[in-house]
Amino acid sequence: MKKLVFIPGSLRSASASLATVWALTELLGEDVDCAVAEPGCLPHYNADVLNSPEVEAFCDQITSSDGLVFVTPEYNYSIPGVLKNAIDWASRPALQSPFKGKPCFVISVSGGALGGVRAQSHLKYVLNGMLADVYTCPEIVIPNANQKIANGRLSDDAFFSFAMPKLRAFVEALP
Ligand SMILES: Cc1cc2nc3c(=O)[nH]c(=O)nc-3n(C[C@H](O)[C@H](O)[C@H](O)COP(=O)(O)O)c2cc1C
C-alpha cells in the first residue's frame, strides 16, 4: 500500500487547508495509507538544536513516505512561516535531505479569488531547490475556501472532480 504524508500549512482548528486534507484522505479511502504531519509541533529552526524528538519524527515521516501532499494557504503572497519552518528542518543536509527525489503534490487554498496560486508557485520553487520531485499538472487551487467548509470538511464537488483524478494519478505513479 502506498504511504502518503499530508503536510498542512495552517494550524488553526477551523482551517480550510486542514478541512481539505481530511476530505482528501477520506476520498482516497483505504487503498492509500494516509498520515497527517503536524508542522506546529516543531521548534523554530535553529541549527544548534540537535536532538529534537519532534524534528526527528517529522523527518522520519517524510523519509518513510512514498509521497507528500502539501495543502497550504497563502500568507502575504507566499507560504506560511510555519510551513517554511517545517521544510527548513527537513531540508538538511542540503541536496541530500529527506526531500531529495521525494514525490510531492501541491494544493493551495485561500480565502480570496486566486486560491493561493502565488504561494503554490513559491512552494514549488522551494521544493525544486531541495531536488524534490514535484508533480507536474495544472495548478490545483481552492479559491474562496472558507465558504466551502461543512462539518470540518471541504465541500466542493467541482474541486474534487478536478483534483481527485490528478491526485490518484500521482499516487499511481509513486515508485
Ligand atoms: C497572515 C495572513 C496573510 C494572508 N495573506 C493572504 C494572501 O496573501 N493571499 C490570499 O489569498 N489570502 C491571504 N490570507 C487569507 C487566507 O487565504 C485565509 O485566511 C485562509 O483561509 C487561511 O487558510 P486556512 O483556512 O487553512 O487557515 C492571509 C491570511 C493571513 C492570516
PDBQT file of the ligand as one rigid body, heavy atoms in Angstrom, charges set to zero:
ROOT
HETATM    1  C1  LIG A 201      -1.250  36.360   7.898  1.00  0.00    +0.000 C 
HETATM    2  C2  LIG A 201      -2.207  36.130   6.760  1.00  0.00    +0.000 A 
HETATM    3  C3  LIG A 201      -1.855  36.522   5.496  1.00  0.00    +0.000 A 
HETATM    4  C4  LIG A 201      -2.721  36.275   4.417  1.00  0.00    +0.000 A 
HETATM    5  N1  LIG A 201      -2.317  36.609   3.155  1.00  0.00    +0.000 NA
HETATM    6  C5  LIG A 201      -3.079  36.216   2.104  1.00  0.00    +0.000 A 
HETATM    7  C6  LIG A 201      -2.609  36.413   0.760  1.00  0.00    +0.000 A 
HETATM    8  O1  LIG A 201      -1.544  36.927   0.524  1.00  0.00    +0.000 OA
HETATM    9  N2  LIG A 201      -3.387  35.980  -0.245  1.00  0.00    +0.000 N 
HETATM   10  C7  LIG A 201      -4.613  35.383  -0.024  1.00  0.00    +0.000 A 
HETATM   11  O2  LIG A 201      -5.273  34.983  -0.974  1.00  0.00    +0.000 OA
HETATM   12  N3  LIG A 201      -5.074  35.195   1.235  1.00  0.00    +0.000 NA
HETATM   13  C8  LIG A 201      -4.339  35.594   2.290  1.00  0.00    +0.000 A 
HETATM   14  N4  LIG A 201      -4.772  35.382   3.578  1.00  0.00    +0.000 N 
HETATM   15  C9  LIG A 201      -6.101  34.783   3.781  1.00  0.00    +0.000 C 
HETATM   16  C10 LIG A 201      -6.005  33.268   3.807  1.00  0.00    +0.000 C 
HETATM   17  O3  LIG A 201      -6.019  32.793   2.485  1.00  0.00    +0.000 OA
HETATM   18  C11 LIG A 201      -7.207  32.706   4.550  1.00  0.00    +0.000 C 
HETATM   19  O4  LIG A 201      -7.227  33.225   5.858  1.00  0.00    +0.000 OA
HETATM   20  C12 LIG A 201      -7.166  31.191   4.571  1.00  0.00    +0.000 C 
HETATM   21  O5  LIG A 201      -8.407  30.712   4.999  1.00  0.00    +0.000 OA
HETATM   22  C13 LIG A 201      -6.097  30.682   5.515  1.00  0.00    +0.000 C 
HETATM   23  O6  LIG A 201      -6.006  29.274   5.392  1.00  0.00    +0.000 OA
HETATM   24  P1  LIG A 201      -6.626  28.266   6.483  1.00  0.00    +0.000 P 
HETATM   25  O7  LIG A 201      -8.125  28.427   6.380  1.00  0.00    +0.000 OA
HETATM   26  O8  LIG A 201      -6.147  26.945   6.051  1.00  0.00    +0.000 OA
HETATM   27  O9  LIG A 201      -6.135  28.690   7.838  1.00  0.00    +0.000 OA
HETATM   28  C14 LIG A 201      -3.952  35.647   4.645  1.00  0.00    +0.000 A 
HETATM   29  C15 LIG A 201      -4.300  35.278   5.948  1.00  0.00    +0.000 A 
HETATM   30  C16 LIG A 201      -3.442  35.506   6.986  1.00  0.00    +0.000 A 
HETATM   31  C17 LIG A 201      -3.827  35.055   8.382  1.00  0.00    +0.000 C 
ENDROOT
TORSDOF 0
